[in-house]
């Protein structure tokens, strides 16, 4: 039996790590893994970045349109449409694949007539709400095109309990939660001294509402707050990130905040050291589908404070304590001050946070993945 993995991406984040960990698990079971991808080079670079095997067979499916748009900010806006176009092309490739083989999709977030669909967030739902006519028409186009390729996978996997509810509402499908793999060992808390530092790790994109964080920092002047984010790999994506940074800095100046720092493209080792010295991690005002950055911070011994919605809340933070959620940025300072006054509670929460994220280790992910395949008679 061969395993074909659909891999459609020009970025390298948590979703891509999911695919590579699945491939590793399948190879450990003795299967030959073949990637059906829009970028063999992108697959190779991503495997190197995550330190995971990438020497798999490749069937490359690309398009000139995607090649052009991926170099501009238009790729971000029209990514869902491009993904659906790639699905049409992939169907031709998959028609030649024997039914005895295993077909897995981790990137389109559309349930297809295949063995396994891992859905991060329904492609029919946009991440940015807009009442503008052109965006409503675009979303309608996405939904119509998606319906044309939708099917019923033998197994639907999702990244959180929160996403499971969204997927059932969007697609009418029941799913099984398989939390993304987190590099818990790399960020493992060493018991060192914690300082008065707060960290936020986030994509520098408008929907994250990062401009709300300086106000929270203004109410905690005795802490140094670091927002860590990537500006992107192209000049167009960098310009988009810079617009977000500009909005944040204007708010910093308006409030007269001196303890809020924006750090771009921080090396992974430096981020680990920062998290190991930080006391708190605050995630932005956004319902994260899962939130790998939140789990990494908890592994490093940070007390997490997140928005009371999304998978980061339901699956990662609320099991530690329901007192660590906020609905308005103004609540963050109150939560931190309350915890400061109870050192015993602070240490207990840190221990619970570190313990909870042990369940997100890559090894646990691979074991659960194979278990679910076997339970459904797929493997």
Secondary structure, DSSP 8 states (H G I E B T S, - for coil): -EEEEEE--SS-SHHHHHHHHHHHHHHHTT-EEEEEES-HHHHHHHHHHHT-----EEEE---HHHHHHTTSTHHHHTHHHHHHHHHHHHHHHHTTS-TTSEEEESSS-S--SSSEEEESS-TTS-SS----HHHHHHHHHHHHHHHHH----SEEEES-HHHHHHHHHHH----EE----B-TTTT---S---EEEEEEE----GGG-GGGHHHHHHT-TTSEEEEEE---SSHHHHHHHHHHHHHHHHHHHHHT-SSEEEEES--HHHHHHHHHHEEEEE--SS--SS-HHHHHHHHTT-EEEEESSSHIIIIIITTT-GGGEESSTHHHHHHHHHHHT-HHHHHHHHHHHHHHGGGGBHHHHHHHHHHHHHHTT--
